[in-house]
């Protein structure tokens, strides 16, 4: 089986002590000073470690940007800088709440309309922009939110999510490697009208399929779409992109309807929905090109056969107990 691209194992969250120190500084210092200090880890990460520069160069090539060495370096440096600002903004969100931000919302009423159908909602995020801010609307829905992440066991992420519960209401975190038991649990949550948030751009979410992304095949998970097919839940995308200090534009895209008249039509239905999501992601990244935070070669390990190489997730769900 062809291996898909994986993030570097060295890409880890900061230590608990370091994050607590940063939180203290964020309370004590003006925001301009905190954002200025953010240049220190950016320069260390991007200048000292080569993987960030190499992955950025691949991404720029996919964008069709024929930069010279200096402009290519500066573009990647801005990517790393944007990521550091998003991390800080997420900490400000946890410390002070969404009222600290000025959000322009485009299409996010679709989320409320989808939830009114009573079938729950599969919400796709991505490592682009700031998905935390894009999903702040969930607090007003009073729905339980299930966050599926490959980093569910990381103690610092758990601490951040505990803080975020103040603004998101009931938040439940799940390990993305939970297998069929996790799928059954998520399907039941959707049946109760709850929200499932999954990364739409990481193969850890399950059953990857290679589809065109900026002109070349890249792996994206199909499990969110098979979950929607099994439960009847609509699928939407929530992304937000930074436009200034504590300013973001939030995008609501979808819903993507995943329905098949027969077992034979399921893969095609899933692929259509997946391609729609990937097309939307590509369109937004062309508007905000430096806010893409997959710092590894996202296109490596593409397959020549476009069919998923794991068992049909829908079949696993059908075989599992209700």
Secondary structure, 3 states (H helix, E strand, C coil): CCCCCCCCCCCCCCCHHHHHHHHHHHHHCCHHHHHHHCHHHHHHHHHHCHHHHHHHHHHHHHHCCCCCHHHHHHHHHHHHHHHHHHHHHHHHHHHHCHHHCEEEEECCHHHHHHHCCCCCEEEEECCECCHHHHCCCHHHHCCCEEEEECCCCCHHHHHHHHHHHHHHCCEEEEECCCHHHHHHHHHHHHHCCCEEEEECCCHHHCCEEEEEECCEEEEEECHHHHHHHHHCCEEEEEEEEEEECCEEEEEEEEEECCCCCCHHHHHHHHHHHHHHHHHHHHHHHHHCCCCECCCCCCCCCCCCCCCCCCCCHHHHHHHCCC
